[in-house]
Amino acid sequence: MDLPPLSAIRAFDSAARHLSFSKAGDELFVTHAAISHQIRNLEAWFDTALFLRKGRGVALTRSGEMLFRQVAPALAEIGEACSRVKALGGKESLTVGCIPSIASRWLIPNLNRFTTSHPACDVRVEYASAHQKLSGSGMDVLITLGAEDTAGIRSERLFSRLTKPVCSPSFLAEFGPLDTPAAIAKVPLLHDETREGWRDWFQTARTPWSGADSWPVYQDFNLLVIAAIAGHGVALCPVDTFRVEIERGDLIVLSEIATNEEAAYFASHRSTVSPAALEFVDWFTTFIAAT
């Protein structure tokens, strides 16, 4: 690869963060002149100015700003990877980010299947948000909503996000029958982050709904499903993700009318990753498909 020297990139990153060659020198334990020399070499390599000299200070040019936006997260990711490798002492590191609903129901209860067969792998599990991206995260694998359309990232499909209304048997016994959208519109409805999910579902069902109820909105989908299982109301649920609770009878599907038919949850990883990351994705996708 045709790359500039890493020492020059480090000098540029520090100078861009501080907007000062002197402070960059202090951070990297070199002189102001050494930083200036590294920056001149880097500007010669790019054949463009990266800084504007303003008295004792400096400012980034447009090219400098563009480079800094890419370099800063890349160096942070390199630093994090080096720290993990150094701390392992020969073990292989694997950091998996996962949204709470899949982590609590699928990943954590079954993770020992993977760790038992990979004793030399140091696994770290972190919470991820639904729309988080793997690129720039420092994670090796990311399990979340949607495939990542980024160069060098591959996404493997795990679960459909096909969403249907569900409730507990006790709720259905008290408020049922709930065999039509009109009947569902009259009972307590539980909301995931906003009321838009139910609005979309009633539009799909071609059923009027005011959207003005006062039932709780849950930020975390785990909390929403716990409330549904406890009998607090009807929730919109990705039935594939919660198929165990449905098969066990904790939740009952009330209608075949569905939303989010094209959406899905994916496990994303880099095209060039450690063997442990590839083995983890292969294990998890195979386990999900077989369950």
Secondary structure, DSSP 8 states (H G I E B T S, - for coil): -----HHHHHHHHHHHHHT-HHHHHHHHTS-HHHHHHHHHHHHHHHTS--EEEETTEEEE-HHHHHHHHHHHHHHHHHHHHHHHHHHHTT-EEEEEEE-HHHIIIIIHHHHHHHHHH-TTEEEEEEE--TT--STTS--SEEEEES----TTEEEEEEEE--EEEEE-HHHHHHH----SHHHHTTS-EEEESSSHHHHHHHHHTT----------EESSHHHHHHHHHTTS-EEEEETTTTHHHHHHTSSEE--S--B-SS-EEEEEEESS--HHHHHHHHHHHHHHHH-
